[in-house]
């Protein structure tokens, strides 16, 4: 994953702009907003939906779909193994996967703090691009607002997702019974410790890397194989596995 992130960054250098930081004008909806979106979001996340530059996206949906939303206010926005952009995509993709859905489309909403460095925003958008490619989803619509310095912690992100329900999915909390087997797909608390190590200045013998990743391919493979034998799924973010 590290090698792939590096290759994307090398192929997508920060464009030459006449502004180095985000100003209140970038959230006004005028010329500055348009230039910011053209140089950043549209350039990196280009697809047939975003190319329309419409207020929304027109989606052709068939069958039952899942719909979810999540907001991300993590501090710091960069941490070992990722950044808030990747987290915002992975979080909503995984929420859809936990519903037994195959993620297809995401919206992307930015709340930016005045004074945010363009270099930082660019790296976050690269994180969004990388995570979306990994998950096989498209960013189809979004919004950008700017708040006064001190009214946010650099950048907040909201992502909303839509995904087609897997035909063999029957994920429901009320299906859980005493004696059911619980499978944990990875190590516990890795992401939380990666964040804490940076936030609190903790040092370990080796660097703890966040394991933030999209799980939709794993979940689809399980549903393809055992379908309704999977009673319930949960992405243990806040609150952990307890």
C-alpha positions in Angstrom: 0.0 0.0 0.0 2.9 2.4 0.8 4.4 1.9 -2.7 1.0 2.6 -4.3 0.5 5.8 -2.3 4.0 7.0 -3.3 3.4 6.3 -7.0 0.2 8.3 -6.9 1.9 11.3 -5.2 4.7 11.2 -7.8 2.1 11.3 -10.6 0.0 14.0 -9.0 2.3 16.9 -8.0 0.8 20.0 -6.3 -0.3 22.3 -9.1 1.2 25.8 -9.4 -1.3 28.2 -7.8 -1.2 31.8 -6.8 -2.3 30.9 -3.2 -0.5 28.8 -0.7 -3.2 28.7 2.0 -7.0 28.4 2.2 -8.8 31.7 2.7 -12.4 32.5 3.5 -12.9 33.4 -0.2 -12.3 29.7 -1.2 -15.6 28.9 0.5 -17.7 31.7 -1.0 -18.8 29.7 -4.1 -17.2 32.3 -6.4 -14.1 32.4 -8.6 -11.7 31.2 -5.8 -13.9 28.2 -5.0 -14.1 27.3 -8.7 -10.3 27.5 -9.0 -9.7 25.4 -5.9 -12.1 22.7 -7.1 -10.7 22.7 -10.6 -7.1 22.4 -9.4 -7.9 19.9 -6.7 -11.1 17.9 -6.4 -12.0 17.8 -10.1 -8.5 17.2 -11.3 -7.8 14.3 -9.0 -11.2 12.7 -8.6 -12.3 13.1 -12.2 -15.1 10.8 -13.4 -18.2 11.1 -15.6 -20.3 12.4 -12.7 -18.0 15.0 -11.4 -17.3 16.2 -14.9 -20.9 17.4 -15.1 -20.0 20.0 -12.4 -23.7 19.9 -11.3 -25.2 20.6 -7.9 -25.7 16.8 -7.5 -25.3 13.5 -9.3 -27.8 11.6 -11.3 -27.6 7.9 -10.4 -29.3 5.0 -12.1 -30.0 2.5 -9.3 -31.7 -0.9 -9.6 -32.6 -3.2 -6.7 -32.2 -2.6 -3.0 -29.5 -0.2 -1.8 -27.9 0.8 1.5 -27.3 4.4 2.3 -25.1 5.8 5.1 -23.2 8.9 6.2 -20.3 9.6 8.5 -18.2 12.6 9.6 -14.5 12.7 10.4 -12.9 15.2 12.8 -9.7 13.3 13.7 -6.7 15.1 15.1 -4.0 14.9 13.8 -5.1 14.8 10.2 -1.9 12.9 9.3 -0.9 9.8 11.1 1.4 6.8 10.6 -0.2 4.8 7.7 -2.7 7.3 6.4 -4.6 10.6 6.7 -8.1 11.9 7.3 -8.9 11.7 3.5 -8.3 7.9 3.4 -10.1 7.5 6.7 -13.2 9.3 5.4 -13.5 7.0 2.4 -12.7 3.8 4.2 -15.1 4.6 7.0 -18.1 5.1 4.9 -17.2 2.2 2.5 -16.9 -0.1 5.5 -20.2 1.1 6.9 -21.9 0.1 3.7 -20.0 -3.2 3.7 -21.2 -3.9 7.2 -24.8 -3.6 5.8 -24.0 -6.3 3.3 -23.8 -3.8 0.5 -21.4 -3.4 -2.4 -20.2 0.3 -2.2 -20.6 2.2 -5.4 -20.9 6.0 -4.9 -19.7 8.5 -2.3 -20.3 12.2 -1.7 -17.4 14.3 -0.2 -18.0 17.3 2.0 -15.0 19.5 3.2 -15.1 22.0 6.0 -11.8 23.7 5.8 -10.2 26.0 8.4 -8.9 29.4 7.1 -5.1 29.2 6.9 -5.0 25.5 6.0 -1.9 24.9 3.7 -2.7 23.9 0.2 0.0 21.3 0.4 -1.9 19.7 3.3 -5.2 19.8 1.5 -3.6 18.3 -1.6 -2.2 15.4 0.4 -5.7 14.8 1.9 -7.3 14.7 -1.5 -4.6 12.3 -2.7 -5.6 10.1 0.2 -9.3 10.3 -0.9 -8.3 9.4 -4.4 -6.1 6.5 -3.3 -8.7 5.0 -1.0 -11.5 5.4 -3.5 -9.5 3.6 -6.1 -8.7 0.8 -3.6 -12.4 0.4 -2.8 -13.6 0.7 -6.4 -16.0 3.6 -5.6 -16.6 6.9 -7.3 -16.8 10.3 -5.7 -19.8 11.7 -7.5 -20.8 15.0 -5.7 -19.6 17.1 -2.8 -19.3 20.5 -1.1 -16.6 22.8 0.2 -17.0 25.3 3.0 -14.4 27.5 4.8 -14.7 28.6 8.4 -12.7 31.3 10.2 -9.3 30.3 11.7 -9.8 28.7 15.1 -13.4 27.5 14.3 -12.1 24.0 13.0 -9.1 21.8 13.4 -7.6 22.2 9.9 -10.2 20.0 8.1 -13.4 18.2 8.8 -14.8 15.7 6.2 -18.3 14.2 5.7 -18.8 11.3 3.3 -22.1 9.8 2.4 -22.3 6.5 0.6 -24.6 4.4 -1.5 -24.1 0.7 -2.2 -26.1 -2.1 -3.8 -27.2 -4.8 -1.4 -25.5 -8.2 -2.0 -28.3 -10.7 -3.1 -27.2 -13.2 -0.4 -26.9 -10.7 2.5 -29.2 -10.9 5.6 -27.3 -8.7 8.1 -29.4 -7.9 11.1 -28.7 -7.4 14.8 -31.8 -9.4 15.8 -30.3 -12.5 14.2 -27.6 -12.8 16.8 -28.0 -15.7 19.3 -26.1 -17.0 22.3 -23.5 -19.4 21.1 -22.8 -17.7 17.8 -19.1 -17.6 16.7 -17.4 -14.2 16.5 -14.6 -13.7 14.0 -12.2 -10.7 14.3 -10.6 -9.9 11.0 -7.5 -8.1 12.2 -5.5 -6.9 15.2 -7.3 -4.9 17.9 -6.7 -1.2 18.5 -3.9 -0.7 15.9 -5.5 2.4 14.4 -6.3 3.9 17.8 -2.8 3.4 19.0 -1.3 4.9 15.8 -3.4 8.0 16.4 -2.6 8.1 20.1 1.1 7.8 19.6 1.2 10.9 17.5 -1.4 12.9 19.5 0.3 12.1 22.9 3.9 11.9 21.7 4.2 8.2 22.7 7.2 6.3 21.6 7.4 2.6 20.9 10.2 0.3 19.8 8.7 0.3 16.3 6.3 2.7 14.6 2.6 1.6 14.9 0.9 2.0 11.5 -2.8 2.6 11.2 -4.6 -0.4 9.6 -7.3 1.8 8.1 -8.4 0.0 4.9 -11.6 -0.7 2.9 -13.1 -4.1 3.8 -15.7 -4.3 1.0 -13.8 -6.8 -1.1 -13.3 -9.1 2.0 -17.0 -8.8 2.9 -18.2 -9.5 -0.6 -16.0 -12.6 -0.8 -17.5 -13.9 2.4 -21.0 -13.2 1.3 -20.3 -14.9 -2.1 -19.1 -18.0 -0.2 -21.5 -18.3 2.9 -24.2 -15.7 2.3 -26.9 -15.7 4.9 -24.7 -17.7 7.4 -23.3 -14.3 8.2 -25.7 -12.9 10.8 -24.1 -9.6 11.7 -21.2 -7.4 10.8 -19.6 -4.5 12.6 -16.8 -2.1 11.8 -15.3 -1.5 15.3 -14.3 2.1 15.2 -15.2 4.3 18.1 -15.9 2.1 21.1 -13.7 -0.7 19.8 -14.8 -4.3 19.8 -16.4 -4.1 23.3 
